[in-house]
Amino acid sequence: MTTRMIIAHGIIMPLAFVIFFPLGALTIRVLSTPGAIWVHGGAQVFAYSMAIVGLGLGVWIAVNTQQVSGPFFLPRLYLPFDLI
């Protein structure tokens, strides 16, 4: 189960930050229709939701594989919360 979670985390997070956030930003510039703001907002909310799911998966993986100790734990845990 943990391997599937790691793969899901590794797929969801790049999709959110590399594809969907920039796509949402581009829609507001490229579309010149009155409804462009709604497309932009929907894309950003979707990307943010994916990022939250990916963050939850990352925390779940860290807790369930006992990676929540050691000198690198605190920065590695708090940095994603700061970014999102």
Sequence and secondary structure as in RCSB ss.txt:
>XXXX:A:sequence
MTTRMIIAHGIIMPLAFVIFFPLGALTIRVLSTPGAIWVHGGAQVFAYSMAIVGLGLGVWIAVNTQQVSGPFFLP
RLYLPFDLI
>XXXX:A:secstr
 HHHHHHHHHHHHHIIIIIIHHHHHHHHHH  STTHHHHHHHHHHHHHHHHHHHHHHHHHHHHHTT S STTHHH
HHHHHHHH 
